Amino acid sequence: MIRDVTDLNVYKVSLQLLKELYGLLSKIPKAEYDTVMQLKRASKSVPANIAEGFAKRSSEKEFKRFLKIALGSNDEVVTHLRTIYITVPRLQASAKNIADKYKVLSKRLNKLHTNWISGSF
């Protein structure tokens, strides 16, 4: 039974990916400061919106709205990681690896959004 946001797998994964992403961000040159800041903002937004939506889960519509916002932030992270492929070629493999994990999270968020029925979880 899901009693707390920490019981949601998508929430746990989003926090794990945040930690992994921050490891990559520490290797990005200062010239890409704007990309680093946008990645930080978007990546922190994913678990934050899952948590905020979960707090409002009594309203199925509200929870699903926040899941969609988290999904948008998740997809933004993937896009910014793709810019890393181009701007920092030496980090291409690491950026792709993390982007692939965010793509899996995107699928899980979509599945949760599709299957969530308030009161059934």
Secondary structure, DSSP 8 states (H G I E B T S, - for coil): ---SGGG-HHHHHHHHHHHHHHHHHTTS-GGGHHHHHHHHHHHHHHHHHHHHHHHTTTSHHHHHHHHHHHHHHHHHHHHHHHHHHHH-GGGHHHHHHHHHHHHHHHHHHHHHHHH--TT--
